[in-house]
């Protein structure tokens, strides 16, 4: 599928489905359809009132997009409250409950249809929610946790079906208690702080397209993805998933804030500039504690083969990161195992 006619944008995705829909239909098809039709109208109205768009609502599944995570979570809470009130008018065995999942990420739009990891993750999070409940991804949580009159419970990092990286998941709850994440009493510096892992930790910001041609965004995104894919292979390195990091593409957070929000000791960022048949790529490694630059490099190349250039630059950056982040005996073991795996003689 080519990129022509498609549009990329950052969006909050809300995915919902009806719990026990098959049972409801088997017991009384007509009553179920009537109830769902009435609920669908109410839900669509709430989505519209929260500046969202219902992408589709087929059968018992609903997908909606929002320009902000705050609008999406606020809408989800209102939907659950609205349905909770409507359910009081039905007998217990005829009540209709939704599970809702929300993620924030870059999506691909083809006319009115949307695609992307954000859609897939929202759908998987929905499956983790309880009837009448809401589950959100870590990045949604960082955007909304101090801005809504609800609480959040960290239910851990989950392996989601067909999603390559694990996702940290939070459950939205009506009122805060001892098990709920309490951020309102913390100082501004502590509010977003996550503890650093015991091993080297890194977040890779999406590389910035410095060219006037916006079509080169794809090259910058592809380079970022290649670097992160290669970094995943380094043992002993804690790496924030690309799904979370691409959500920062349209933002400009400080390095220190990133360290607090994501719980990492280092951040890699960079830029790409294309002029004619040449490309310049810059990259730098920063400490989040103080913003100190610990490594940087610049690469100038002719564009004969974009994929070869991406592979070359990725390899050099990964080598430098390996030296800077994984040192001493651990680095020696990693390099020795790499050589053995490639069939080279051991030291």
ABEGO torsion letter per residue (X at the ends): XBABGBBBBBBBBBBBBBBGAAAAAAABAAAAAAAAAAAAAAAAAAAAAAGBBBABBBEABBBBBBABAAAAAAAAAAAAAAAAAAAAABBAAABBBBBBBBBBBBBBBBEABBBEAAAAAAAAAAAABBBGBBBBBAAAAAAAAAABBBBBBBAEBBBBBGBABBBBBBBBBABBBAABBBAAABBAAAAABBBBBABBBBBBBBBBBABABAAAAAAAAAAAAAAAAAAAABBGBBBBBAAAAAAAAABBBBAAAAAAAAGBABBBBBBBBBBEABBBBBBBBBBAAAGBBABBBBBBBBBABAAAAAAAAAAAAAAAAAAAABBEAAAAAAAAAAAAAAGBBBX
